[in-house]
């Protein structure tokens, strides 16, 4: 049960981090910057994952429109996101993401502009035809939840003629809606029979990939220093806001103000559990009246081409510093990190202050 809770914690924290970053960009950098970030984020994920994903899912031989809709249906289902699918023909197939929207969880959806939500479609859905070598394949969006409609939905359509870039995603609110589907007869992968641990691991990995895309994309858009500022700010807030929920799920104490070694041990257990569930190689011990958690490497950033890896780490690390402050504001957490020829060396020293 502890492992399951730790996987849930990673998924919860990284989901919240992605959402918080976008909202932070909207409020501090403006709608245009947030839109550009979301576009780049999903275009990067598309280029990395779409064509290999079609093969992994066994749908690469399907006609292009149904293959694209099935890809989104299955890939989101793997991440625990409810999605609907309907094939009308070989040239037209629907996909629908009913509320609640995973990426804009909770009340966050009220702060997401139309253009920022639409940027996801332009970044990914509108590029599927290009990647498939089919210039006539486009996506018609018939509704988005951020606009008050009962889900993000639309259909892939093979127009039978080359599309201009601005035609690859078209909005057609009020003209069509996805026909009724029987949820009981929707296509299913073997995930339906997966044990709960595997489901939670997949949920964890789904959210983890958002962060792996987030780190280089934000540095490229804002530059390493500004990316560290914006991501670090919201990461700390997410740590503060979600520590209690995740610690309670792990059966660990919350909201302490003891500022003693026992409290440091409790936070060390939380940090070790969450980092381990995120794939890090972690060890913890006590030294000179403090708890020291060490990580051999930084899996989140493995194989990423970062303009400044240290600043990216510092931004990510604010997540854990925020969580520590929420756990017990009378503890002090000192982070040491270095990146050499043999890789990362990371340690958190948790002690009374």
Secondary structure, DSSP 8 states (H G I E B T S, - for coil): -HHHHHHHHHHHHHHHHHHHHHHHHHHHT-HHHHHHHHHHHHHHHHHHHHHHHHHHTT-TTS-HHHHHHHHHHHHHHHTT---EEEEEETTEEEEEE-SS-STTTGGGGGG--HHHHHHHHHHTGGGHHHHHT-TTEEEEEEE-GGGTSSSEEEEEEE-SS---GGGSEEE-TTT-------GGGS---GGGG--HHHHHHHHHHHHHHHHHHHHHHHHHHH-HHHHHHHHHHHHHHHHHHHHHHHHHHTT---SB---SHHHHHHHHHHHHHHHHHTT--EEEEEETTEEEEEESS-GGGTT---S-HHHHHHHHHHHHHHHHHHHBTTEEEEEEEEEETTEEEEEEEEEE-
